[in-house]
Amino acid sequence: MKNYKMGIVAVALSLLLSACASGPGHSGWYDDWAACASAGAAAGIAGGATDDFDSAMAGAVGGFIVGGLICANSDTDADGVKNRKDDCPGTVGGAIVDQNGCEMDSDGDGVVDRLDECPGTPAGTRVNEVGCPFDADGDGVADARDRCPGTPAGAKVDEHGCELDSDSDGVVDSQDKCPNTQANTPVDNTGCVLAAEFKLEGVNFEFDSAKLTADSTAKLDDALKILKRHGDLKVEVAGHTDSVGSDVYNQGLSQRRAQAVADYLIGKGANADNITVKGYGESRPVADNATEAGRAANRRVEFRH
């Protein structure tokens, strides 16, 4: 009977040994020395129970000690750190770990060295799942260094993440319809040479009034970009009307409308010193005042430079 009891204990303990030697990348109850001790105690009780109560208790104590020692002094995941000190059981084979058995993260970005494709990330940098700095707009410049976030997909950028402006006209290449503009040449918002008389398309007023319509401000914001891009550009805001009404009235109305446009632009940051205002009334038509379409074309505001 005694031999039978010892055989049971030996089998149980050999199972513990095989569990503790299961190899790297695996984890389970056998990584915890307390769990191993408990399993050893259970094996001891099972062996002792075939004899008497005292033998069962003695087997429990012996199994507890032996089981705990076996697993506590083993290195189940073969990372060089004994189970009793290993805070990260089940480490992948070949991984470099610290004194606590946890994989190293040398740059402290939250991604272990084994998975980190961008080692040496500066402290505080937000990284993705492979340890590389976030690049939200996908332009190749990490967010932390990107001075121009939100760059359109496919746009070429400089080292700061800003779109290239090869001819330095203030219009980026992706929007420039006239590349290679001569230096210091005023351009419109498409990068083409600004016409000497540039009509402000879509700028309208309420009937017989100098009050801008609500949808005109967006168009004026486009004009504002030109003035801000060319800070030394001097322009005349020229107002024109159709031929309905007297010459004197139309001249005054065109003056007030031109002034309303200038006031809006200056209020939004345009340099007042570079802007003059003049109303031309009905004196310079661009279309036939005999038709509604012609009269609509003649009611306009222009930049002149």
Phi, psi and omega in degrees: 000320180298318179296322178297317179299312181296327178295319178297314180298319181296318178297316181297316181292326178293327175295321176299314180300316181293325178295316182291343180253025187286346171105165182295151179088359180242150176211160180177196183299331184288353174280345182258116185299328179295319178294321177297318180298318179296319178296321177296320178298317179298319178295321179296318178297317181300319180290317182289332183296343179283351181248281179206180184297316181298320179294323179297316179295317179297321178295323179297314181296313181297317180295322179299313182293310183296316180298316179298316181295320182300309185283325181296328183261007176267167176232081189304316184267008174054040179260003179092001179243125181298151182307322184294340180251356188274109178278348182230073180294156177080023179299141179298141181303133177088353181289144176274127185238164176270190184293345179262005178082012180259145183299145182286144172228082191300324182264003175063030182265003178092358178243122184296153185306323183299330183255355187276112180273352179228074180294157178078022179298134179302146181303138177087355181283131176285132183235163177269192187291345178251017173081014180258145181303143178298141175226082190302322182266003174063030181264003179091359178244122183300148183307322183297336182249358187276111179277349181229072180295156178080023178299137179301145180303134177088350181288141177278135183233164175270191184292347178263001180083014179260145182299147180285145174230082191300325182262006175054039179262002180092358178245121184296154186305323184293342180247358186273110180273351179229075180294161178065032174297142180298141183305142176068017177269125177297135180232160175276191185282359174256004178084011179259155185306131181288124181297151180300324172240112189245110181287134176275091183296140174080006177267114185229167183231158175294157187305128176052041185213162175259013179275124180294141173288158186299325183277000181279335187295324179297322178291322177292329176296326175295318178295324179299324179301321179297312182296321180286328179291325180244084187297339180259007182284124178260127183230153170254129173270111187255126178257142180223150177232176171273191186265003180287126182101175183282159178301315183296315181297316182294324178296317179295320180295317180295325178295315180295321180292318178297321179294321179299320178294314180299317180299320179297313183296317179294320178298336180264006174114000177291150181285113183297331181292340182262005185240127171243161184231137176210135176258130181254359179058227182260012189285344184230068179291150176247357181210174184283119180289356180282347181242155178297318179297320179295317180296323178296321179292326182286335177278099189206164173234137183230156164266137173232134180218000000 
